[in-house]
Amino acid sequence: MKSIFLLLTFVVWSSAQLEYCDLCLSSTTKLATYLIQEDQLARQVEVLSAFVCEEVDDQCRDDIKKWWPRAARSVDTTISKLFMVLHIE
């Protein structure tokens, strides 16, 4: 949750009309696109499962495997929409 907040804070901060704004927006978009690639989502599922679930909790691991990719893609879509709203000139 903290990382989502920090990412959204960065998005708002980077959307200011500064000389390097386009570079910030472009870079953040590339990062978000990279993070929702299938191999990256699989790695995120591994890491989340290792840190969130207890060793014997297969249901927890199955739930993360099922829901995390959808949640990550949703966050990417939300960030893209936020960029469009904040970057209207």
C-alpha positions in Angstrom: 0.0 0.0 0.0 2.9 2.3 0.8 4.4 1.7 -2.6 1.1 2.6 -4.4 0.9 5.8 -2.3 4.5 6.7 -3.2 4.0 5.9 -6.8 0.9 8.1 -7.0 2.7 10.9 -5.1 5.5 10.7 -7.7 2.9 10.8 -10.5 1.4 14.0 -9.1 4.7 15.6 -8.4 6.1 14.7 -11.9 3.0 16.0 -13.6 3.9 19.6 -12.8 4.7 21.7 -15.9 8.5 21.6 -15.5 11.1 21.4 -18.1 11.7 17.7 -17.4 8.0 16.8 -17.0 7.8 14.9 -20.3 10.8 12.8 -19.3 9.3 12.0 -15.9 5.9 11.0 -17.5 7.6 8.9 -20.1 9.8 7.1 -17.7 7.0 6.4 -15.2 4.9 5.1 -18.0 7.7 2.8 -19.1 8.2 1.6 -15.6 4.5 0.8 -15.1 4.4 -1.0 -18.4 7.4 -3.0 -17.5 6.0 -4.0 -14.1 2.8 -5.5 -15.7 4.6 -7.9 -18.1 3.8 -11.5 -17.4 7.3 -12.5 -16.2 7.4 -9.5 -13.9 4.0 -10.3 -12.5 5.1 -13.9 -11.8 8.1 -12.6 -9.9 5.9 -10.2 -7.9 3.6 -13.1 -7.0 6.6 -15.1 -5.8 7.9 -12.2 -3.6 4.4 -11.4 -2.2 3.7 -15.0 -1.4 7.1 -15.4 0.4 6.6 -12.3 2.5 2.8 -12.3 3.1 1.8 -16.0 3.4 2.8 -18.4 6.1 4.8 -21.4 4.8 1.9 -23.8 5.0 -0.9 -21.5 3.7 -1.5 -22.7 0.2 -4.8 -20.8 0.0 -3.0 -17.5 0.6 -0.5 -18.3 -2.2 -3.4 -19.3 -4.6 -5.2 -16.1 -3.8 -2.2 -13.9 -4.5 -1.5 -15.8 -7.7 -5.1 -15.3 -8.8 -5.7 -11.7 -7.7 -2.3 -9.8 -7.8 -1.9 -9.7 -11.6 -5.4 -8.1 -11.9 -4.7 -5.6 -9.1 -1.3 -4.6 -10.7 -2.9 -4.1 -14.1 -5.6 -2.0 -12.5 -3.1 0.2 -10.8 -1.3 0.7 -14.1 -4.6 1.7 -15.8 -5.4 4.1 -12.9 -1.9 5.7 -13.2 -2.4 6.1 -17.0 -5.7 7.8 -16.5 -4.2 10.0 -13.8 -1.5 11.1 -16.2 -4.1 12.0 -18.8 -6.0 14.1 -16.3 -3.0 15.9 -14.8 -1.2 16.5 -18.1 -4.0 18.3 -19.9 -2.7 21.6 -21.0 
